[in-house]
Amino acid sequence: MLMPSLDTSIANAGLPTLAQAFTASFHSVQWIVLAYLLAITTLIVSVGRLGDIVGRRRLLLIGIGLFTAASLVCGVAPTLPLLIAARAAQGLGAAIMMALTVALVGATVPTTKTGSAMGLLGTMSAIGTTLGPSLGGVLIAALGWRTIFFVNVPLGILNLFLARRYLPVDSPETKTDRVSFDGAGTLLLGLTLAAYALAMTMGRGHFGRLNLALLLVAVVGAGLFVLAESRVASPLIRLAMFRGPGLSASLAMSALVSTVMMATLVVGPFYLSRALGLHAALVGLVLSVGPLVAALTGVPAGRIVDHLGARRMTLAGLSGMAAGSFVLSLMPVRFGVAGYVAPIVVITAGYALFQAANNAAVMTDIRPDQRGVISGMLSLSRNLGLISGASVMGAVFALASATIDITTAPPEAVATGMRFTFATATMLIILALGIAVGIRELRPLRAPQPA
């Protein structure tokens, strides 16, 4: 979990350097980040299902190997197109690692420890995201941009050794009895998710005709995907899983919560620099508080879930997020950095508790042959929330600030935009709370074993 999380953010620190190294525009080098995220978003459900079919340990080893080899190619890439292509391959490896790491919890961890395991995975994810920009900056300054990719090679070799040594060998019971793979469904889902992700990320902050066309493609693709899944014998995603409210509710809450978390990354830098007048170094330090809190609270949150139950802690985590967002929506500028950091700590701690509880609820007591695809769907809902949040919450922030260029907006306008954005975030979390209250049990996938 650490490696793909690290590479989600480590390349961001190198974009200015990479633009100079390849004599390319900043918009062009952004595809170094975008290709990685698109590959994960597009493929994470499919690779989870593939793991259910061919064996999760076997596919995880392949994913780690692919990620490591692609990192090496990134480091030696002589041209920007090759680097972008290698990053897409790295994203495929990352999708396998993220989906199957969560899925393997069900096969290797007792049910009474599931919450703790999910909390630990959340901690590693937060550490990777937090460490990425700072580690990337240090490596680039000391050894050059290629080292931000080379650093994955020894980590990948270590991961391969640990996975081969300690993960249980795939047994016939861990594989689905349906050996066919839903190629048509995989292709339709991939195209749909790619179209949606591109619609939300292209346009440099403007939602134009191309974005609208891509969004329409995503809508049509989603309809075709549902139609295809209802007609094949071995579907990629069993639509029957959504008949009960539990799984749909958990995925919806995950997407809403991730959308709100992205708001802290979209609004935070502008509020701290423009409204509070902090220098760049101090802005980075303050922004690291949120991921640091997530890293510190992940394991304790998981243990609390194990002791007090997933439903209670889901409600508690969402309540904390709603309270923190509401306080930020009312926060005057005169409260300074402390007035911003304190609610962020509450939001992030609530997020860590929600993630551990929601993931544990979904991954407990499900059929073994569904663990891969369900864990992939959990990761997908989070990723779609982050992508949507970057676009939607960014648009809300710009609209509320009532300015054409947010980078030159007056402090009062930025502060107003921040408060309005977190008022919107509060409403989204209240919606998630309503979903959580509306379902009686957050263990939706107790399906009868096939005869």
N, C-alpha and C positions, 0 to 999 in steps of 0.2 A: 504493500500500500504506500510505502514511503517513496519509492522510485517514481511511479507515475504522478504522484502529487507534487514532488519536487520539480518535475519537468513541466508541470502546468504553469509554473511561475518563473522558473529560472531563466528561460529564454527572454522574458520581458526586459530583464536588466541589460541584455545585450543588443536590443533593437537599434539604438543609435549607432553603436559600434559596427553592427552588421550592415547598416545602411551605408556607412563609409567604406567598409571593406569590399562590398560588392558594387559600389557606386550606384546604388538603387534608391528609389524614393521610399519614404517612410511607409506609405501605403503598400508598397510591394513587399517590404520585409515583414509587415504585419501578418502576412500569410505563413510565416514561420510559426507563429502562435496559432493562427486560425486553422491551418492544416491539421495540426495535432488535435485540437479540440473537436473539429469536424469528424475526424476519424473515430474518436472515442464515442461521440454522440451518435454517429450513424451505425456503428457496429456493435455496441456494447450488449444489446439484447441478443443479437444473432450469435455472438461468440459464447454468451451464457448458455444458449440452447445447444450449441455445438458441443460444449463441455458436458451437458447432460447425456449426449449421444455417444461421444467417443471416449469419455472419461475426463474428469476435471483435473486430476493430477497431471495426466499426459498433456493436455492442452495448456495447462498453466506453465509447464516446463517449456513448451514450444513458444508461448508468449514471452516468457522471460528471455529466452534465447533471441527471439526476434527483436525485442526491445533493446537488448544489449548490442546486437549486430547493427541495428539501425542507428544507435547512438554513435557507434564507431564511424559509420558512413557520414553522419552529420558532422563529426569532428574533422574529417578529411575532405569534405565536399569542396570542390574547386569552383563551383558555380551556384548561384542562388536557386535555380530550378531544381538541381539535384538535392540541395539542402532541404527545400520544401517537400520534395518527394520522400526523402528519408524521414522527415518529421511525420509525414502521413503514415509511413510504415511503423514508426515509433508509436504513433497513436493507436494503431491496431494492436501492437503488443501491450500497450497500456490498458486498452479496453479489456483484453483477456485477463490481465493481472487484477484489475479492479473488480470485474464481475466475479471471477472464480475465487478470489481471496475471500470475499463475503460468503460465497456459496459453500466453501470448504469449512466454514465455521460449524455448519450443521453436521458435518461428518467427523469433525475432530474435537469438538467442544461439547461437554454435557449440557443438557437443556438448562440446568440451574446456573450455568456460567455464561449463557449466551449474551446477556446484557453486558457483562464485564468485557467479553471478547469484542463486542461491537463498540464499546467505549474505547478500548485500546486501539481499534482500527481508526476510530475518529481522531484519537490523539496523534497517531502516526500521519494521518492525512493533514492535520493542522500543522504539525511540525514541518512536513514537506513544503506546504504552501508558504509558511512563515520563513523557512530557511532559504527558499529559492532565490528571492531578489537579493538578499544580503550575500549569500554564497556566490551567486552569479557575479555580483559587483566585485567581490574580492578576487575571484578567479580571473576575470577579465583584466582587472588592473594589474595583477601580478604576472599572469602567464598567457594572456590572450583569450579571445572569444572561443577558440576551439575547445578549450578545457572545460567549458560548461557542459559539453556533450561527452567528452572523454571521461569525466568523473563517474558516469554511469557504468563504464566498462567493469571496473573492479567491484562495484556494487552488484552488477548483474551476475558476475561470476560467483560472488558470495551467495546471492539469492538462489542460483541454480544448485549450489552445493547443499544449502539448507533445505530447499524444497525436496530434493532427491533423498536426502538423509532422513527427514522427519515426517513428511506427509505420507499418509497411508496409501499403499498401492491401490489403484482402482480395482474394484471387484465387480463381478457381473451385476450385483444388486445396485451399484451406484450408477449404472448406465440405464437409460430408457430402453424399454423393449421394442421401441420403434426405431429401426435403424435408418429409415429414410430421413433426409434433411429437406426442409421446406425451402427450396431454392427460389421459387417465385415469391413467396412471402418475404424472404430475406431481401430480395432485390427491391420489392415495392417499399418495404419499411425503410431500407437504406436510402432510397431516393426521396421518400417523404421527409425523413428526418434531415437529410442534407438540404433539401429545399427550404425547410422551416428554419434551420440554423443559419443558412445564407441570408434568408429574408430578414432575420433579426440582427445580423452583424454587418451586412454590406451597406454601402451608401455613406460612410463617414458621418454617421449621426443623422442622416436625412432619410425619411421613408418615402421613396419615390416610386415610379412605375415599375422598375425592376423588382423592388422589394414586394410590391403588391402582386406582381405576376408570380414570383416565387412562392408567396403565401397561398395563392390560388392553386398552384401546383401541389403544395403540401396538403391542402384540403382534399383535392381530387385524389391524390395518392393515398390519403388515409381511408377514403371511402373504398377505393379499389382493394386496399390491404384487408379491410374488414370483410369484403365480399370474398376475396381469395381464401382467407382463413376459415371461412364458414364452409368451404367446399373441398378442402384437402383432408386426407386421412390423418396426416401427421403435421398439424399446423405448428408454425413457429411459436405463436402465442395462442393458448386455448382460450377462446372467448368466453367459455363457460366459467372461467375463474372470476369474471367480472360480474356474474349474476348476483353474488353476495356483495354487500356493501363494503366489507372490510378491506379488500385489496385496493379497490378503486379509491376509497377514502384515504388510505395510507399514501398512495402515490400522489393524490391531489394535494394532501397536506405537505408532502415533501417538496413538491414543485412550488407551492405558495411560500413556504419557509425559505427556500433557496432564493426565490425572487427578492424577498426582503433582505436576505444577507448580502445579495449583490448591491443593494442600495447603499450599504455602508461603504462599499468599495468605490461606488460611483460618486457619491456625495461627499464622503469624508475628505478626500484630498483638497477639493475646492473650498469646502467650508473652513478647513484648518488653515489653508494658505490665504484665501481671499478675505474671509470674514474675520478670522482670528489673527491674521498677519504673521503666521509662523514661517520660519525658513524651511527649505526643503529637507534638511537633515532632521529637523524636529518633527516635521510632518510624517516622515517615514517612521520615526520612533513611535509616535502616537498611533499610527495606523497598525503597528505591529502588536499593539495591546490586545486587539480582538483575537487574532489567531493564537497569541500566547495564552489567553484565557481558555480558548478551546482546547489547546494542548494540555493544559493543567487540569481541566475539569473533565476530560473525556473518560478516563478510567474511573474516577469516583462516581461519575454519572452512571456508568455501566453497572457498578456495584449497587448503587441505589435502585436501579431498575430491577436487578435480580432480587432484591429484598422486598421492595414495595410494589412491584408489578408494573407492566408496561403501560396500562391504561392510565393509571394515576399519574405516572411520570410524563406521559405525553401531554396530559392536561396541564401539569405543573410547568413543563418546559414552554408550552405555548403561552401560558399566562405570564411567565417571566418576559418572554419576547414582546408580548402586547404591552406590558407595563413599561418596559424600556423604550419601545418605539413611541408610546404616548408621551412619556416625559421629554423625549427629544423633540417631539412636535411642538412643545411649549417652551423649549429652552431659550432664554434670552442670551444674547451675545455676551453680556457682562459677566456671565458665569465662567467664561473662558474655557480653557482646556479641561479643567475638572468637570465642568458642566457637560462636556461632550463625552469624556471617557467613562464616567460613572454609569450612564445609561447603556453605553456600548458594552461594558462588562456584564450588565444584567442580560442584555440581548444575547450575547455570545454564550454565556453560561446556560441560558434557557435553550439555545440552539443545540448545544452539546447534549443536554438532557433529552431533548426531543429526538435527536438523531439516534441516540443509543436505544431509546424506548421504541421508536417507530421501527427501526431495523430489526430489533430483537423480536417485536411482535410479528412482523411479517415472516421472518426466517425461522420461527419456532413452529414445530408440528406441521411442516409441509411435506408433501411427498418427496422422497429423494430424487426422483427423476424430474422434478420441477425446480430444484434449488438454483441451478445455473441461470435459467431464464428469468426467474423471479428476482434474483440478486441483480441481474442485468437491468431489469425494469426499474428497480430502486435507484440504481446509479443513473439511469436515463432520466428519471423524473427530476433528480437533483440537477443534472446537467442542463436539462431544458429550462429549469427554473433560473439557473445562473445566466443562460443565454438570453432568456426573455427579460430577466431583470436588468441586464446591461442595457437593453434597448428601451424597455417600457419605463423603468424607473429613471433612466437618464433623460427620457423625453419629458416625464413629469417634472423633474428637477429644472430642466431648461425652460419649460412652459411657465412654471411658477416663479422663476427668476425674472421673467419678462424681459429677456435680453437676447440679442442675436448671437453674441459670442460670450459664452460663460467664462472664458479665460480672462476677459477684461471687464467683467461685471463688477459693479460697486459692491462693497461688503454688505450693505443692507439688502440688496437684491439676492445675494447668495444665501444670506441667513433666512430670508423669506422662503427661498426655494428649498432649503434644507428642512424647514419646519413643515412645509406642505408635503414634501416627499415622505417624511416619516409619519405624517397624518394618514397618508395613503397606505403606508406600510402597516400602520396600526389596524386599518380596516381589513387588510389582507390577512393578518394574523387572527383577527376576530372571526373572519370567515373560516379559517382553518380550525379555530376553536369550536365553531358551530358544527363543523363536520365531525370533529372528535366527539363532541357531546352527543351527536345524532346517531352514533353507532354504539351498540352495547358492548361489543367485544372486539378487541384489536388483534384477533387471531383468525384471519379470514380463510385460511387455506387448508382446513382440515378436510381433505378430500378422501373419500373411501378408496382403499387400495383396489386396483383392478382384480377381477376374479381370475 
